[in-house]
Amino acid sequence: MDAAGNVAETFGLYWPNLIAQVILFFIVYLVLRNFAFKPIIAMLEERRRRIEEGQLNAEKIKQQLAEAQAKYEDILAKANAEAQRLIEEVKASGERLAEEKRQTATTEAQDIIRRTHEALTLERERTLAELKKEVGRLVVETTEKVTNKILTPQDHQTINEETARQIAA
Amino acid sequence: MQAQIFLAAAELTVQPSPLFPDLPNAAFFTNSFVFTIIIAILILVLVRRATRKMELVPNGGQNFIEALVEVLYTTFENIVGRHMITKVFPLIATLFIFICCSNWVGLIPGVGTIGWGKPGPGPWGLSEIHNPLFRPANADLNMTLGMALLFMIWWLVWTLSDVGIIGFFKENFAPKGSTKGLLALLLMPLFIFVGCIEILSILLRPVSLSLRLFGNIYAGETLLHTMTGLGLALPFPLNWITAVLFPLPFYFLELLVGILQALVFSALCGVYIRLSTHQSEEGTAH
């Protein structure tokens, strides 16, 4: 113990000095721990977290972009298909409508022709009847004048019938 | 002759000098204690200024302190291991920063060359300094031993909380490897002897830690003082020139020694923690 005491004395080792130095060092330690290391490590941790978060977000955005692109292409393809379908539908509908119109026009035209034909036939028959009547009368008059005799109603009928038959032939 | 104000040939004593030897209960107020106060204030002011308004995008002082902390954290994490780093980092980093700062600030001209002594030429000149105002903190064994003891107390607390008292004794005294049965029984005295040596080496750790740091810094200071006073007997201005030129290369050496010793001290502390707690960390890893 004496040797240790001598060594301590030689090096100026004294408890008060040692304790005073330790207290000073301890104060430095406490201040550094609370005001430097803790906030700095927290800040480094926060920065690391944010960088990781940023990278994660970037990855997520990239993924979302890819998904959006795929969705956009999908929608575009669907829209194209829909448009194509509508065009086809419109085309088919147009053709059907045109056909219907054509049919209607044809029917109407045929109807007009038929009605015209009927009217013409009626007119012709009416004209023919009048003609027969007029020709019969003229034949009767002519016959009366040529023969100088008054024809009987039976003669009239016979002449008219004969004339009508001749005209009809 | 004015130059000799700064060229006091001082021989650094092994002991720190009390600044007020006549005052009762002021023996602790030594020149190294004053220096420690200055270092403490310097560190605290710089760190406080750098971390007062911390921002996510750092600049200036905050940038420097953050870079330093990050480098130290990574370095000591590799030594201590991830398991213990969050617990031990503040102490080991404080040891490093404090030792490095006091070693480097101790190199500033004036430390050890301003003080009281034998009057010399010039109004403020001293031919010999008996009681320098400042003495590098680590050139005082009280400081280095104090730090080593403080660390060892923490080391014991961390070790026991990590492996437990039984685990601690088992680690030091129990048979190593796969030795079992009769062989283990026969080798038991040997393991107990080795354990005692191990305990002795643990007890001597604060001594080795403190003496290594003290020896290096004290030797460096002595070297610089010797080199400064080497040409003091030469006529003016040669004494002035030699006093600047001769120690100059050794200042660079001491700059290196300053950071190296800080690293050695703190890294050894980390290694001691690793040695006493790595078992449980390996266990966790498995």
Chai-1 contact restraints between the chains, C-beta under 6 A:
chainA,res_idxA,chainB,res_idxB,connection_type,confidence,min_distance_angstrom,max_distance_angstrom,comment,restraint_id
A,F11,B,V14,contact,1.0,0.0,6.0,A-B,restraint_1
A,F11,B,L141,contact,1.0,0.0,6.0,A-B,restraint_2
A,G12,B,Q15,contact,1.0,0.0,6.0,A-B,restraint_3
A,G12,B,P16,contact,1.0,0.0,6.0,A-B,restraint_4
A,L13,B,L141,contact,1.0,0.0,6.0,A-B,restraint_5
A,L13,B,N142,contact,1.0,0.0,6.0,A-B,restraint_6
A,P16,B,A27,contact,1.0,0.0,6.0,A-B,restraint_7
A,P16,B,F28,contact,1.0,0.0,6.0,A-B,restraint_8
A,N17,B,F28,contact,1.0,0.0,6.0,A-B,restraint_9
A,N17,B,N142,contact,1.0,0.0,6.0,A-B,restraint_10
A,L18,B,N142,contact,1.0,0.0,6.0,A-B,restraint_11
A,L18,B,G146,contact,1.0,0.0,6.0,A-B,restraint_12
A,A20,B,F28,contact,1.0,0.0,6.0,A-B,restraint_13
A,A20,B,F33,contact,1.0,0.0,6.0,A-B,restraint_14
A,Q21,B,T36,contact,1.0,0.0,6.0,A-B,restraint_15
A,Q21,B,N142,contact,1.0,0.0,6.0,A-B,restraint_16
A,Q21,B,M143,contact,1.0,0.0,6.0,A-B,restraint_17
A,Q21,B,G146,contact,1.0,0.0,6.0,A-B,restraint_18
A,V22,B,G146,contact,1.0,0.0,6.0,A-B,restraint_19
A,V22,B,L150,contact,1.0,0.0,6.0,A-B,restraint_20
A,L24,B,T36,contact,1.0,0.0,6.0,A-B,restraint_21
A,L24,B,A40,contact,1.0,0.0,6.0,A-B,restraint_22
A,F25,B,M147,contact,1.0,0.0,6.0,A-B,restraint_23
A,V28,B,A40,contact,1.0,0.0,6.0,A-B,restraint_24
A,V28,B,I43,contact,1.0,0.0,6.0,A-B,restraint_25
A,V28,B,F98,contact,1.0,0.0,6.0,A-B,restraint_26
A,Y29,B,T94,contact,1.0,0.0,6.0,A-B,restraint_27
A,V31,B,L44,contact,1.0,0.0,6.0,A-B,restraint_28
A,L32,B,T94,contact,1.0,0.0,6.0,A-B,restraint_29
A,R33,B,P90,contact,1.0,0.0,6.0,A-B,restraint_30
A,F35,B,T51,contact,1.0,0.0,6.0,A-B,restraint_31
A,A36,B,V47,contact,1.0,0.0,6.0,A-B,restraint_32
A,A36,B,T51,contact,1.0,0.0,6.0,A-B,restraint_33
A,F37,B,P90,contact,1.0,0.0,6.0,A-B,restraint_34
A,P39,B,T51,contact,1.0,0.0,6.0,A-B,restraint_35
A,P39,B,M54,contact,1.0,0.0,6.0,A-B,restraint_36
A,I40,B,E66,contact,1.0,0.0,6.0,A-B,restraint_37
A,I40,B,V69,contact,1.0,0.0,6.0,A-B,restraint_38
A,M43,B,M54,contact,1.0,0.0,6.0,A-B,restraint_39
